[in-house]
């Protein structure tokens, strides 16, 4: 059978749109983009909680080839990211290829194409790209009695407008999402109890409004905004990345980052007991840090209480810990996402010879060549893969993968081939390189990460999410990897003959 599409892209967030843009540049215009939600934007469509904003400077959080001169703040609010996603989809004519409200439940390789089961039907394509995001499966805490709570329960990834005026509110979780949300909850709740398992490293947030004159300058002289982007990226690389992936060589950068965060905490919280509770006991970088100017200060308000005892159970009216019970009207779950159990991959992917990707990853370590392809899975590009996340901005990862796609498809075309598959030797060598770098250089192996409870680590205790190299190195690898690391082949002759016969008969 002739595949219905050149490629199927699963996910209409920034990753999926970036892949679709690159495929169109490479001449593959017959695309199908499948999205589980009812609109595009991924994270920036699903998340709508109060205080939502990008947690790195906006200038670095966009495609480098499609800068946005209209950000209102240095750290843009969520609705502006959503509008930017819509702008990209419109400018690059992606909407006609998108289907919303369609959940993909499986994909299987069939001789020379992919069969994808989605929304109760089967569609086929020559290439399959999964861009389901790292943070797409909300995690509900496994706490006894949570289903018996009689009040309102809301997860941050499924936010519903709720009037909290005069309400007693509890929030479980103190990750990057909670850091943005907690100050907003405190503005209206009569009492707010924050249940913290693990404190977070928080840096001051230089969240300035971008003057209209500067935005006009960015629009008229794009190179000025590119310079700002380069400066912001360089600072983030030094502060947030170098001291993490190059911890052994640049331990001083890690220590300076810790001191910067400690000073920020000390400036906002004078109570030494409260300060101790809010101070992480793990090394900077073991868990994703974040920025905020009002998170720490919120805990100094009389109606806000920080609870560090473990929640033992939940009943109809509240939460119970070893310190007693807390009665609440609204329970907010800022408990993050289930990365490793349900999101690698997000649905069943069956490759050549019936290989199950999820089972293979769990039996043979989480791995993907250059964070993009997997041996035994021809014509498959997995954008949200082990060792793929490079730098602090997701767009660094996306554009590295787009560059990898360009080099791979160009090499395939030069060989008059339609099928590709990374060799096991190349994949094994890449995996060994990444594991060695993590073990020898990174904070994940050389720092104190045992108490971080970080989603960077999989269920085997390995930090396989982040690529343990600089962003410059990642970009270089994407544009220069040996094309011989892939096997290329034409469509099998028997399939090609059958296809030709089918066309003659239909004619």
C-alpha positions as CSV (number, residue, x, y, z in Angstrom):
1,X,0.0,0.0,0.0
2,X,1.1,3.6,-0.7
3,X,1.4,5.5,2.6
4,X,-1.2,8.2,3.0
5,X,1.3,10.8,4.2
6,X,5.0,11.6,3.9
7,X,5.2,11.9,7.6
8,X,3.0,11.8,10.7
9,X,4.0,14.1,13.6
10,X,2.5,13.3,17.0
11,X,2.2,16.5,19.0
12,X,1.4,20.1,18.0
13,X,3.6,21.9,20.5
14,X,6.8,23.7,19.7
15,X,8.7,20.4,19.1
16,X,6.1,19.0,16.7
17,X,5.8,22.3,14.8
18,X,9.6,22.6,14.5
19,X,9.8,19.1,13.1
20,X,7.0,19.9,10.6
21,X,8.7,23.1,9.5
22,X,11.9,21.2,8.9
23,X,10.1,18.4,7.0
24,X,8.4,21.0,4.7
25,X,11.8,22.6,4.1
26,X,13.1,19.2,3.0
27,X,10.3,18.8,0.5
28,X,7.8,16.7,2.5
29,X,4.6,18.7,2.4
30,X,2.1,15.9,2.8
31,X,2.1,15.9,6.6
32,X,-0.4,14.9,9.3
33,X,0.1,16.5,12.7
34,X,-2.0,14.7,15.4
35,X,-2.7,16.4,18.7
36,X,-4.5,15.0,21.7
37,X,-5.6,18.4,23.0
38,X,-8.2,20.6,21.4
39,X,-5.7,23.2,20.1
40,X,-2.0,23.7,19.3
41,X,0.7,24.9,21.7
42,X,1.5,21.9,23.9
43,X,2.5,23.1,27.4
44,X,1.3,26.6,26.6
45,X,-2.2,25.5,25.7
46,X,-2.6,22.9,28.5
47,X,-1.3,25.1,31.3
48,X,-3.4,28.0,32.3
49,X,-2.8,28.4,36.0
50,X,-2.4,31.9,37.6
51,X,1.1,33.2,37.3
52,X,2.0,31.1,34.3
53,X,5.1,32.4,32.6
54,X,8.2,31.2,30.9
55,X,10.9,30.6,33.5
56,X,13.9,31.7,31.4
57,X,14.3,35.0,29.5
58,X,11.8,35.2,26.6
59,X,14.5,36.2,24.1
60,X,15.9,32.6,24.4
61,X,12.6,30.9,24.4
62,X,11.7,31.0,20.7
63,X,12.9,29.7,17.4
64,X,16.1,31.5,16.4
65,X,14.7,31.7,12.8
66,X,11.5,33.2,14.0
67,X,12.3,35.8,16.7
68,X,9.4,37.5,18.4
69,X,10.1,41.2,18.9
70,X,6.8,41.7,20.8
71,X,7.4,40.1,24.2
72,X,6.0,42.4,26.8
73,X,8.4,41.3,29.6
74,X,11.8,39.7,29.9
75,X,9.9,36.6,31.2
76,X,6.8,36.5,29.0
77,X,3.5,35.4,30.5
78,X,1.9,32.2,29.3
79,X,-0.7,33.8,27.0
80,X,2.0,35.4,25.0
81,X,3.7,32.0,24.4
82,X,0.3,30.7,23.3
83,X,0.0,33.6,20.8
84,X,3.5,33.0,19.6
85,X,2.7,29.3,18.9
86,X,-0.4,30.4,16.9
87,X,1.7,32.8,14.9
88,X,4.2,30.1,14.0
89,X,1.5,27.7,12.9
90,X,-0.1,30.4,10.7
91,X,3.1,31.7,9.2
92,X,4.5,28.3,8.3
93,X,1.0,27.1,7.1
94,X,0.9,24.2,9.6
95,X,-2.8,24.4,10.6
96,X,-4.1,22.6,7.5
97,X,-2.1,19.5,8.5
98,X,-3.3,19.5,12.1
99,X,-6.0,17.3,13.6
100,X,-7.0,18.1,17.2
101,X,-8.7,15.9,19.8
102,X,-7.0,12.8,18.4
103,X,-5.2,10.5,20.7
104,X,-2.5,8.2,19.3
105,X,-2.6,4.8,20.9
106,X,0.0,2.9,18.9
107,X,2.3,2.8,15.9
108,X,3.9,-0.1,14.1
109,X,6.5,-0.5,11.4
110,X,5.3,-2.4,8.3
111,X,8.0,-3.3,5.8
112,X,8.5,0.2,4.5
113,X,6.1,2.5,6.3
114,X,4.5,3.3,9.7
115,X,0.9,2.4,10.6
116,X,-0.4,4.7,13.3
117,X,-3.6,4.0,15.3
118,X,-5.3,7.3,16.2
119,X,-8.8,8.1,17.2
120,X,-10.0,4.7,16.3
121,X,-8.6,4.6,12.8
122,X,-5.3,3.7,11.2
123,X,-3.3,6.1,9.1
124,X,0.0,5.4,7.4
125,X,3.1,7.4,6.6
126,X,6.7,6.9,5.4
127,X,8.1,8.6,8.4
128,X,7.0,8.9,12.1
129,X,8.0,11.7,14.4
130,X,7.0,11.7,18.1
131,X,7.0,15.1,19.7
132,X,4.8,14.4,22.7
133,X,6.8,16.6,25.1
134,X,8.7,15.7,28.3
135,X,6.0,17.2,30.5
136,X,2.7,15.9,29.1
137,X,1.4,13.2,31.5
138,X,0.1,14.9,34.7
139,X,1.1,13.0,37.8
140,X,-1.4,12.5,40.7
141,X,0.3,11.7,44.1
142,X,-0.2,8.2,45.5
143,X,-1.7,9.3,48.8
144,X,-4.2,7.2,50.7
145,X,-7.7,8.7,50.6
146,X,-7.1,11.3,48.0
147,X,-10.3,10.1,46.2
148,X,-12.3,10.7,49.4
149,X,-11.7,14.4,49.6
150,X,-15.0,16.2,49.5
151,X,-13.7,19.6,48.5
152,X,-12.4,20.8,45.1
153,X,-9.2,19.1,43.7
154,X,-7.4,20.7,40.8
155,X,-4.1,19.8,39.1
156,X,-2.0,22.6,37.7
157,X,-2.1,21.0,34.3
158,X,-5.9,20.9,34.3
159,X,-6.5,24.3,35.9
160,X,-10.1,25.5,36.3
161,X,-10.9,29.1,37.2
162,X,-11.7,29.0,40.9
163,X,-12.7,31.8,43.3
164,X,-10.4,31.2,46.3
165,X,-11.6,34.3,48.2
166,X,-12.0,33.3,51.8
167,X,-11.1,29.7,51.1
168,X,-8.6,27.4,53.0
169,X,-6.2,26.1,50.3
170,X,-3.5,23.5,50.4
171,X,-1.0,22.9,47.6
172,X,1.2,19.8,47.3
173,X,4.5,20.4,45.5
174,X,7.1,23.1,45.4
175,X,8.6,22.6,41.9
176,X,9.0,25.3,39.2
177,X,5.2,25.4,38.6
178,X,4.4,25.8,42.3
179,X,6.9,28.6,42.5
180,X,4.9,30.6,40.0
181,X,1.5,29.6,41.5
182,X,1.9,29.9,45.2
183,X,2.3,33.7,45.4
184,X,-1.0,34.0,43.3
185,X,-2.9,31.6,45.6
186,X,-1.8,33.6,48.6
187,X,-3.4,36.7,47.2
188,X,-6.9,35.5,47.7
189,X,-6.9,32.4,50.0
190,X,-7.8,33.0,53.6
191,X,-5.3,30.4,54.6
192,X,-2.7,28.6,52.4
193,X,-0.7,25.5,53.5
194,X,2.2,24.5,51.2
195,X,3.2,20.8,51.5
196,X,6.8,20.6,50.6
197,X,8.8,17.4,50.0
198,X,11.8,18.9,48.4
199,X,12.8,22.6,48.5
200,X,14.0,24.2,45.2
201,X,16.9,26.5,44.3
202,X,15.4,29.9,43.4
203,X,17.3,32.8,41.9
204,X,16.1,36.4,41.7
205,X,14.0,37.1,38.6
206,X,15.0,40.2,36.5
207,X,11.4,40.3,35.2
208,X,11.4,43.8,33.7
209,X,8.8,45.2,31.3
210,X,10.3,45.6,27.9
211,X,9.7,49.2,26.8
212,X,7.8,49.8,23.6
213,X,10.9,51.6,22.1
214,X,12.9,48.4,22.6
215,X,10.3,46.3,21.0
216,X,10.2,48.6,18.0
217,X,14.0,48.4,17.8
218,X,13.8,44.6,17.8
219,X,11.3,44.6,15.0
220,X,13.2,47.0,12.8
221,X,16.7,45.7,13.6
222,X,16.4,42.0,14.2
223,X,20.2,41.6,14.8
224,X,19.8,43.6,18.0
225,X,17.4,41.1,19.4
226,X,19.7,38.3,18.2
227,X,22.5,39.9,20.2
228,X,20.2,40.0,23.3
229,X,19.4,36.4,22.7
230,X,23.1,35.4,22.5
231,X,23.8,37.3,25.7
232,X,21.0,35.7,27.6
233,X,21.9,32.3,26.4
234,X,25.5,32.8,27.4
235,X,24.6,33.8,30.9
236,X,22.2,30.8,31.3
237,X,24.9,28.5,29.9
238,X,27.4,29.7,32.4
239,X,25.1,29.8,35.4
240,X,22.7,27.0,34.8
241,X,24.5,24.5,32.5
242,X,28.2,24.7,32.8
243,X,28.1,24.1,36.6
244,X,25.8,21.1,36.0
245,X,27.1,19.1,33.1
246,X,30.7,20.3,33.6
247,X,30.5,20.2,37.4
248,X,34.0,18.6,37.7
249,X,35.7,21.3,35.7
250,X,33.5,24.3,36.8
251,X,32.6,23.5,40.3
252,X,33.1,27.2,41.1
253,X,30.2,28.1,38.8
254,X,28.0,25.6,40.7
255,X,29.0,27.1,44.1
256,X,28.4,30.7,42.9
257,X,24.9,29.7,41.7
258,X,24.2,28.2,45.1
259,X,25.5,31.3,46.9
260,X,23.4,33.6,44.7
261,X,20.3,31.6,45.5
262,X,21.1,31.5,49.3
263,X,21.6,35.2,49.3
264,X,18.3,35.8,47.6
265,X,16.6,33.6,50.2
266,X,18.4,35.3,53.1
267,X,17.3,38.7,51.8
268,X,13.6,37.7,51.7
269,X,13.3,35.4,54.7
270,X,14.7,36.6,58.1
271,X,13.3,33.7,60.2
272,X,16.3,31.2,60.4
273,X,13.9,28.2,61.0
274,X,11.8,29.0,58.0
275,X,15.0,29.6,56.0
276,X,16.4,26.2,56.8
277,X,13.2,24.5,55.6
278,X,13.4,26.4,52.3
279,X,17.1,25.7,51.7
280,X,17.8,22.6,49.5
281,X,20.2,20.0,50.9
282,X,21.2,18.8,47.4
283,X,23.6,20.3,44.9
284,X,22.5,23.1,42.6
285,X,21.4,21.6,39.3
286,X,20.3,18.1,40.6
287,X,16.8,19.4,40.1
288,X,15.7,22.1,37.7
289,X,16.1,25.5,39.4
290,X,13.9,28.5,38.7
291,X,13.5,32.3,39.1
292,X,11.1,34.2,41.3
293,X,11.0,37.5,43.2
294,X,8.0,36.8,45.4
295,X,8.1,33.0,46.1
296,X,10.2,33.1,49.3
297,X,8.5,36.3,50.5
298,X,5.1,34.7,50.3
299,X,6.0,32.3,53.2
300,X,6.5,35.3,55.5
301,X,2.8,36.2,55.3
302,X,0.8,35.3,58.4
303,X,-1.8,33.3,56.5
304,X,0.8,31.1,54.7
305,X,2.2,28.0,56.3
306,X,5.0,25.7,55.1
307,X,4.5,22.1,56.0
308,X,7.4,19.7,55.5
309,X,6.0,16.6,57.2
310,X,4.9,13.9,54.8
311,X,1.2,13.7,54.0
312,X,0.1,10.4,55.5
313,X,-3.5,10.4,54.2
314,X,-6.3,12.6,53.0
315,X,-9.9,12.4,54.2
316,X,-13.1,14.2,53.3
317,X,-12.1,17.5,54.9
318,X,-8.3,17.7,54.8
319,X,-4.8,16.3,55.0
320,X,-3.2,14.4,57.8
321,X,0.5,14.4,58.7
322,X,2.6,13.4,61.7
323,X,2.2,17.0,62.9
324,X,-1.6,16.8,62.9
325,X,-4.3,17.6,60.4
326,X,-5.0,20.6,58.1
327,X,-8.6,21.2,57.1
328,X,-9.0,22.7,53.6
329,X,-11.6,23.6,51.1
330,X,-9.5,23.4,48.0
331,X,-6.6,21.0,47.2
332,X,-4.2,22.0,44.5
333,X,-1.8,19.4,43.0
334,X,1.4,20.8,41.7
335,X,2.9,17.4,41.6
336,X,4.4,17.5,38.1
337,X,4.4,14.9,35.4
338,X,5.0,11.3,35.0
339,X,8.0,11.2,32.7
340,X,9.6,7.8,32.9
341,X,6.7,5.4,33.6
342,X,4.3,6.5,31.0
343,X,6.0,9.0,28.7
344,X,9.0,7.1,27.2
345,X,7.3,6.5,24.8
346,X,3.8,8.1,25.3
347,X,2.2,5.3,23.4
348,X,3.1,1.8,22.1
349,X,5.7,2.0,19.3
350,X,6.6,-1.3,17.6
351,X,9.6,-1.4,15.4
352,X,11.3,-3.8,13.0
353,X,10.9,-7.5,14.0
354,X,8.2,-6.6,16.5
355,X,10.5,-4.7,18.9
356,X,8.6,-2.8,21.6
357,X,10.3,0.5,22.2
358,X,9.1,1.0,25.7
359,X,10.2,-2.5,26.7
360,X,13.5,-2.2,24.9
361,X,14.3,1.1,26.7
362,X,13.5,-0.4,30.1
363,X,15.5,-3.6,29.4
364,X,18.5,-2.0,27.7
365,X,18.7,1.5,29.3
366,X,17.0,4.6,28.1
367,X,19.0,5.7,25.0
368,X,18.7,7.3,21.5
369,X,21.4,8.2,19.1
370,X,22.1,12.0,19.4
371,X,18.7,12.1,21.2
372,X,16.8,11.5,18.0
373,X,16.8,8.0,16.6
374,X,16.8,4.4,17.8
375,X,18.2,1.2,16.2
376,X,15.6,-1.2,15.1
377,X,13.1,1.6,14.4
378,X,13.5,2.7,10.8
379,X,12.2,6.1,9.6
380,X,11.4,7.0,13.2
381,X,12.4,10.3,14.9
382,X,11.8,10.5,18.6
383,X,12.2,14.2,19.6
384,X,11.6,13.7,23.3
385,X,14.2,11.1,24.0
386,X,16.9,10.2,26.4
387,X,20.0,12.5,26.2
388,X,18.1,14.9,24.0
389,X,17.5,18.0,26.2
390,X,20.3,20.4,25.6
391,X,20.7,23.7,27.5
392,X,18.1,25.4,29.6
393,X,15.8,26.5,26.7
394,X,13.7,23.8,25.0
395,X,14.2,25.6,21.8
396,X,17.9,24.7,21.9
397,X,16.9,21.0,21.9
398,X,14.3,21.5,19.1
399,X,16.7,23.3,16.8
400,X,19.5,20.8,17.4
401,X,17.0,18.1,16.3
402,X,15.9,20.0,13.3
403,X,19.5,20.3,12.2
404,X,20.0,16.6,12.7
405,X,17.0,15.9,10.6
406,X,18.3,18.2,7.8
407,X,21.6,16.4,7.7
408,X,20.1,13.0,7.8
409,X,17.4,13.5,5.1
410,X,19.9,15.3,2.9
411,X,22.2,12.3,3.1
412,X,19.3,9.9,2.4
413,X,18.3,11.9,-0.6
414,X,21.9,12.0,-2.0
415,X,21.8,8.1,-1.9
416,X,18.4,8.0,-3.6
417,X,17.0,6.2,-0.5
418,X,13.7,6.5,1.3
419,X,14.6,4.4,4.4
420,X,17.0,5.1,7.2
421,X,18.0,3.4,10.4
422,X,20.8,4.2,12.8
423,X,23.3,1.4,13.3
424,X,23.6,-0.3,16.6
425,X,27.3,0.3,16.7
426,X,26.8,4.1,16.4
427,X,24.1,4.1,18.9
428,X,26.1,2.0,21.4
429,X,29.1,4.3,21.0
430,X,27.0,7.4,21.6
431,X,25.4,5.9,24.7
432,X,28.8,5.0,26.1
433,X,30.0,8.5,25.5
434,X,27.0,10.1,27.2
435,X,27.2,7.7,30.2
436,X,30.9,8.4,30.6
437,X,30.4,12.1,30.5
438,X,27.6,11.9,33.1
439,X,29.7,9.7,35.4
440,X,33.0,11.7,35.1
441,X,31.9,15.3,34.9
442,X,28.3,16.0,35.9
443,X,26.7,17.1,39.1
444,X,24.4,14.1,38.8
445,X,27.3,11.8,39.6
446,X,29.7,14.0,41.5
447,X,27.3,16.2,43.4
448,X,24.9,15.5,46.2
449,X,21.7,14.5,44.4
450,X,20.2,11.8,46.6
451,X,17.6,14.0,48.2
452,X,16.6,16.0,45.1
453,X,13.7,13.7,43.9
454,X,14.4,15.1,40.4
455,X,12.6,14.1,37.3
456,X,16.0,14.2,35.6
457,X,16.6,10.7,37.0
458,X,14.8,7.7,35.6
459,X,13.5,4.7,37.7
460,X,16.9,3.1,37.5
461,X,18.6,6.1,39.1
462,X,20.3,7.3,35.9
463,X,20.2,10.9,34.8
464,X,19.4,10.3,31.1
465,X,17.2,13.3,30.3
466,X,19.8,16.0,29.8
467,X,22.5,15.8,27.3
468,X,25.8,16.1,29.3
469,X,27.5,18.5,26.8
470,X,27.4,22.3,26.2
471,X,24.8,23.6,23.8
472,X,27.6,24.6,21.3
473,X,28.8,20.9,21.3
474,X,25.2,19.7,20.8
475,X,24.7,22.0,17.8
476,X,28.1,20.9,16.4
477,X,27.2,17.3,16.7
478,X,23.8,17.8,15.0
479,X,25.4,19.4,12.0
480,X,28.5,17.2,11.7
481,X,27.6,13.7,12.9
482,X,29.0,11.0,10.5
483,X,26.3,10.2,8.0
484,X,27.8,6.7,7.9
485,X,26.2,6.2,11.3
486,X,23.0,5.4,9.4
487,X,22.0,2.7,7.0
488,X,20.1,3.9,4.0
489,X,18.0,1.9,1.6
490,X,15.4,2.3,-1.2
491,X,11.9,0.9,-0.8
492,X,12.1,-2.9,-0.9
493,X,11.8,-4.1,-4.6
494,X,8.7,-6.3,-4.0
495,X,6.9,-3.5,-2.2
496,X,7.8,-1.1,-5.1
497,X,6.5,-3.6,-7.7
498,X,3.3,-4.1,-5.8
499,X,2.8,-0.4,-5.6
500,X,3.4,0.1,-9.3
501,X,1.0,-2.8,-10.1
502,X,-1.6,-1.2,-7.9
503,X,-1.3,2.1,-9.7
504,X,-1.6,0.4,-13.1
505,X,-4.8,-1.4,-12.0
506,X,-6.3,1.7,-10.7
507,X,-5.5,3.5,-13.9
